Amino acid sequence: MGNSIMTRVFDIIFSFLALVILLPFMLPIIIGLLLTGEHDIFYTQERVGKNKKVFKVIKFATMLRDSPNMAGGLLTADQDPRILPMGKFLRKTKINELPQLINILIGQMSLVGYRPFAVKHYALYNSDVQNHISKIVPGLSGIGSIVFRNEEQILHRVENREYFHDNIITPYKGKLECWYVDNKCLRTYFLIIFCTVLVVLLPNSKIWKKMFINLPPVPEELNAYID
């Protein structure tokens, strides 16, 4: 209980300060999105949160408005033709995720947790995983996000994206998210924040392997993709 209260306090402080500090840097992005693509600034999508309650996650718009109904559906691969002119940069740098600071400030998310899946993809987790991760709020980042920081590039490399995502990536990601629930504490919280910053700045960094040595073993099918 104490850890949960403390992480909530840090979530409020960090998300508020980040919104204030980053607002001047986000204004050019907002203007750019208004002038390009379909002129949408934000994109919202229903995601599954704590206690399996559905909420709307907020992101900067990076894809065509009707992209979920186009070829590829909810999965996005590298070089996806549905990505907007500014979208590739925003997605690669993870800047598109910054509006989720609002979700964090109002308590729907945390800075650290499992990444909230769309309802369709959340259903791919078995009931044990769903029940386990539903104990906490989802996060802006998490161990699953760090390990699969290049998920779009992975999906671009495989022949059957949907099969690989649903049957290879998702089961292992579920194990990682359960690992976080079982190891949730202030130390892990701050280590994941630190590691997230590093892998964003240095995408090829393998520091997460040294920082989290007791993670579930990587399945053989993923060895070639997770470095």
Secondary structure, 3 states (H helix, E strand, C coil): CHHHHHHHHHHHHHHHHHHHHHHHHHHHHHHHHHHCCCCCCEEEEEEECHHHCEEEEEEECCECCCHHHCCCCCCCCCCCCCECCCHHHHHHCCHHHCCHHHHHHCCCCEEECCCCCEHHHHCCCCHHHHHHHCCCCCEEECHHHHHCCCHHHHHHHCCCHHHHHHHHHHHHHHHHHHHHHHCCCHHHHHHHHHHHHHHHHCCCCCHHHHHCCCCCCCCHHHCCCCC
